[in-house]
Amino acid sequence: MRLSTAHRGLRFDQAIHRVLLDRGQRPSVREIRQALRAGRIRVDGCRVAPGALCAGDERIDLGAFTARGEAVLVGETDARVEVLHEDDNLLVLSKPAGMPTGPLVPGESGTLLGVAVGLAPEIATAGPPLEGGLVHRLDRDTTGVVVFAKTLAQRELLREAFRRHDIEKRYLAIVQGGLSGPVVVVGAISTAEDRRRVRVRLGHGLPARTEFAVRSAWSDRWSLLEAVTCTGRRHQVRAHLACLGRPIVGDVAYGGLATPSMPRVALHASRVTLPSGASFAAEMAADMRDFLLALGPVVDQPRGCC
């Protein structure tokens, strides 16, 4: 990480303390002072006295420094995870089904974030202890594109872009029933009483908009839909499709049909497009492709209601 002119004239222990607090970490000044003296935290590659004053543009190397009691993200490997893109600022992965995006408690393993840290260790220090460079999540069952930031600055840029709804996300969903054509759902999202689901309520909750279009249809029984959204609320696509009466196959929580050939929610995050125009795509998961192939020939003109 790098200090800014806002830190000019501060002691190094105080400046680093402020930066780490802004990142969601909770170290004490004493811990930072000890790490500086021991050389575990370095400034422009050198050991410095905790009381030395900042010029305001120094590069801080935290090494393996972690405040006492804070979780440590440990790198993992998983052959199921595909690397879609990597550069100095970003790592983009394709998440398999059944894998959590990030840990919910310290020490949790088997997450996509753990794999990201294994591939690019700097992601672990690009944000708060349990998040690192993670800026958005997919449900455990959902497959597809997840973007990670490698630096704190890049993470803040992405988080601000998400807040402004400047990042477009596209999904593919296999649903029960059909649509007669493109549909736009604008319905606020609020948490249901059991907190395992959300509900769509006009005028109540967080604003959410999803555009749906038919990609393929098999009579009036099954359809492959594309969903486009820039709001990204929890369970947004799932809840909006349930509101249309077209629940996702396997999405039992929202009225979807449980079937042995698709034991998970048949939802895939197919593409993420950033404000810069950079776009990252992941091929549909094999289990969804196999399910569609088993349905037989596609109907050219989808029929249905809505």
N, C-alpha and C positions, 0 to 999 in steps of 0.2 A: 504494500500500500504506500501512498505518497502523501506527505503533509501538504497543506495549502497555506496561502498567505494569512488565513484566519488563525493559524497557529504561531505566527511570527512573534518572537519575544517570549513565548512560553517555555517553561522547563520541559525537557523531553518526556519526563515521566508524566507530567500533567497533560501534555499534548496527546501522547499515545493513549492515555486514559480516556480523554474525550472522544477520540476516534473510535475506540473499542466500544464505548457506551453507545455511540451513534449506530454501531453495527449490531446492537442488541446484546452484546456481551457485558458481563458484570465483574470485571477484575477490580481488585483494589489497587490504589496507587502504590502501596507497599509491594505487592506482587510484581508490578511493572518495574519498580525501582530495583528489586532483587534480580530480575531477569536482565536488566540493562547492565548491572554490575558484573553479572556472570557471563555476559556476552551471548545469552540466549536470544535476546532481542538486539539487533544491530541496526545502525544508522548508516546508510550509504556503504554498507559492507564492513563498517568498523564498529568497535566497541566505544561507547561514549558514556560520560558521566551522567547520571540521572538529572543533575541540576544544571547541565549545560543548556544554553538557550537555542531555540530553533530559529533558523533563517526563514523557514516556511515553504521549502521545496524539497526537503529531504525524502529519500526513499527509506521506508521502514521495513525491515525483514523480521517477521515475527517467528520464523522458524517453526518449532513445534510448541511454541508457547500457548498454554491454555490455562485460564484462570481456575483456581481450585473449585471443585464442585461442578464445573461445567462439562457438558458432554463432549466427547471427541468423536468426530466422524471418521470412521475407519474405512479405508479403501477395500473393495471386494472385486471379485471377478465373476462373470456369468456369461457363458458362451451363447445364451439365447439373445443377448442384447446386441443390437446392430448399431454401429457408429454411422450416422447419416452425414455429419459435418463436424469439422473441428478447425478453429483458427485461434489467434492469440486471445480473443475475447469470449468465444462461445464454444460449447460442446453440445451437439444435438444428437440425441439417442432415440432409438425406436424401442418403446417399452413393450415387453411381452405381457400376456394375460397372467393374472394371478400374482403379480409383483407389485407391492406398494411403491408409490413414487418416492416417498421419503419416510423417515422414522417418526413415530409419534411419541416415543419414550426413549431416553438415553440407553444406548447399548443395543437397540433393535438392529438386527441384521437382515440381509436378504432384500434390500431396497434398491431401487434404481439410483438413488442418490449415492449409495455406497459404491455402486459400480462406476458412477461418474467420478467419484473421488479416486477410485482405483486407477482410472484412466488419466485423470488430470488432478493431482493432489491439491493444487491451488484453489480448487472449488470449495474445499473444506473451510477455508478462511475468507471466502467472498461474501459472508453474511453471518447471521446469528448461529450459535452452536449446533442446533438441530436442523438448520436449513442450508447453511453454506450458500452456494450460488443457485439454489433452487428458486425459481420465480413463479412457477405454475405447476399444477398437479393434474393427474388423471386418476380416476377411480381404479381400484385394484384390478377389476375385470377388464377395463378399457385398455386397448392396445394403441400404439402409435407414437407420434412425435412429441418429445419433451425437450425443451431448451434449457440449458444451464449457463449461467454466467461464470466466467473465470476470475473476474475481479469485482471488487465492491462497486467501483464506478459503473461497470457494465450492468451489474445487478440493479442499481438504482435507475439507470436509464430504462431497462426493461420493465421494472415495476411501475415507473411513471407512465410508460407507454400502455401498459395494461390498465392503469387507472383511467387514462384518457380514452380507452377503448380504441387504440390505434393499432392493435395487433389482431389480425384476422385469423380465425381458426376454422378449419373445415373438418367435418366428420362424415363417416359413412355408417349408416345404421340399417340393419335388416329389421323390418317391422311387419306386424300383422295387419293385413288390409292394404288398401291402395289410396292414392290421392289422384284427383282428376287433373291436377296441374300444380304449379308452384304455389306455395302457401307461406305467408309470413305470420309468425306468432309474436305478439307483443304482450307479455304478461309478467307482472312482477313476481319475484321468487321470494318466498318466506319459508322458514323452517317449520315442519310439522311437529305435532306434540311429541312424537316418539324420537325425534331428532335423527332418525335413520333415513328419513325422506324429506323432500321439500314439497311445497304446494304452490300452485300458480294462483295468484289472487290479484285481480285488477285493483290498482290503487294502494296495495299493501305490499310492503317488502321492497327488495332491490329491483330496479328496472332491468328488464332482460328482453332481448329481441333475437329471434332465430328465423332464418330463411330456410325453407325446405324445398327441394326439387327432386323429382323422380329420376333416378338413374336407370333402373330396370324394374320390370314388374312381371309377376307370374300369376296371371289371372287376377282375381280380386283378393287372393288369399295372402300373398307375400309381396313385398316391395323392398328394393334397395334404394334408400334415400340419401341424398347429400344434404347436410346441415351446415349452414354458414353463420357464424356468430362473432361478434367483437366484444361481447359483454362478459362471457365466461363465468356465470354464476355456478355454484355447486349444483350438480345434477341438472343443469339447465336444459340440455338437449333431451334427456330422459323425461323430465317433467313436462316439457312442452309437447313432446310426442304423445305422452299419456293424456294430456289435455285435449289433443286432437282425436283421441280414441284410437290411436295407432301406436300402442306400446311396442317397445323393442323386444324382439325375441330373446327369451331368457331373462328378461328384467322382471322377475316375480314381484319385487317391491312396488312396481308401478303398473301391475296388471298384465305383464308379459307372460307368454306361454313358456312353461318349462318343458324342454325337450331333450332327450338323451343325446341327440346329434348337435345340440348347442347348449351346453350346460352353464354357459356364462352369458353376461349381457353382450349382445352382438353389436358392439359399438367400437369404432376405430377412428382415432384422430389421424386423419390422412395428410393434413398439411397445416403448417403455421407460416404466416407471412408477416415479417417485421416492417416497421415504418420505413426502413431504408430500402425496402423492396426485396430484400433477401427472403427467399422462400425455401422451406424444407419439407420434403414429402417422404412418407413411408408407405410401402406397399401394404395392401390389406392382409391381415393375418390369415394364415393357412386354414384355420378352422372355419373362418367365415367364408373363404373361397370354396371350401369343400361343401359347406352347407348349401351355398347357392348352386353349385354344380349338380347337387343331388335333386334340386327342384325341377330340373329338366329345362326345356326350351323357354326362352324369354318371350313374353308377349310384347309386340312392337308398340301398341298403343295402350298404355296403362288405363285402366278403368277404375272407378271407385267414387266415393263421395268426398266431401270437404272441398 
